[in-house]
Amino acid sequence: LSRSIKTGSLCGLGRTAPNPILTSIKYFREEYEAHILEKRCPAGMCRALTAYYIDLEKCARGCDACVGGCPVEAIFTTKNRKKGIDQQLCVKCGECMVACPPEYNAVCKVSPADQAPVIENPMKENNNG
């Protein structure tokens, strides 16, 4: 479409308007294809294509810093102190990652979003039953 606009335009503005798009596609084609075809954001910046999760191997289960840091209360704790993030509630603000102490570094960001490990929220089970 951009090439057609460039060749078919009768004025200078019309001929140069597609240049930023054509240049962007030329140098960042893989980035576009990852977003469009794979629903993945290599930079991890697109909220719709990323998810946060808690690496249970790194998490100090008694810490709860991430729970207190979450502004929408999307982080829950199971009976055996495992932490999980309710992806339905998470607004992907990254506050949990900031709140997690650096010595644990347990909050991770992944893209595509469906690669985040799922831990069932025990509170949802109680509400549905």
N, C-alpha and C positions, 0 to 999 in steps of 0.2 A: 504494500500500500504506500509506504513512504517513497519508494523508488518511483511509483506511478505518479505521485503528487509532484515529485521533483522534476520529472521529465515533462509532465503535462501542464505545469503552471506557466502562466503568461507573464508573471511579474517576478522580480528578484526575491521578494519576501517569500513567495510561494515556492520558489526553487531552493531556498536555503532553510526554510522551516523544518524539513525532515532531517536535516543534518545531525542534530543532537541524538535523534532516535537511531539513525543508521550507525553513527559512531558508537553509541552505547551497545547496540547489538553486536557490532564488530568486535569490541573488546571484552564484553561481558556475556557472551552467548551462553557459556556453561551456567552462569548464575541464573539467567532467564529460564533455561531448560530445567534446572533443578527446581525452581519455583513452580513452573507450569506443569511439567511432566511428572515430576517426582513428589510434588507437594512438600518440598524440603527447602529450608533456608540455610545455605552454607554459613552465612555470617551469624545466624542465630538471632536475628533482629526482628523478624516478622512474627508477631504474637500468634497469629492464626496458624502458623506452621511450626511452632515450638511448644514444648511442654517442660515442666520442672518435675523432678522426682527426687526422692531421698535414697541415697545409696546406703542400704542397711549394713553393709560391711564397714562403712566408715562412721556411721552415726553412733554417738554416745547417747544411748536411749534415755538417760535421765536428764539430759540437758534442757530440752524444751525451748531453746532460744528461737528456733524457727516457728514454733507454735505461737509464741508471743509476738513475733515479727510480722506475721501474716495479717494484713488489714481486713481480709474477708473471711477469716477463720476457715480456710480451706484445708489446713493441716490438722490431721487427727492422730491419735495414739491408740493402738490396739491394746488388748489386755496384757499381752506379753511385751509391751512398751515399744513395739515397732511403730515407726512414723510413716505416714502416707499422705499424699496430696490428692484431694478430691478434685479431679480434673474438670468436673462440671462447675465447681465453685471458683477455681483458680482464675485470677485475672491476669496472670503472667507478668506481674509487676517486678519480680525479682527480689522483693524484700526478704524472702526466706533465705535466699542465697547470701544476702548481705548480713543477715542476722546469725547465720551459722558460723560458729567460731572457726577461725582459719586452721586450727590444729585438727579439726575434723573434716572440713571441706566436703561435707556429705550431701549438700544440695547440688544437683546436676541439672543441666539444661540439655535437651535433646531435640533434634529435628531430623526426620518428620515426627510430629507429635505423637503418633501412634506407636512409637518405639519406647515410650516411657513405661516402665514396669508398673503393673496395677496391683495395688493392695486394697482389698475391700474395706470400706468404711463401716465399722460395726454399728455406728449410729444409724446409718441408712437401712441396715438389715432390720433393726428394731422398729424403725418407723414404718417399714413395709409389711411387717408381720403383725 
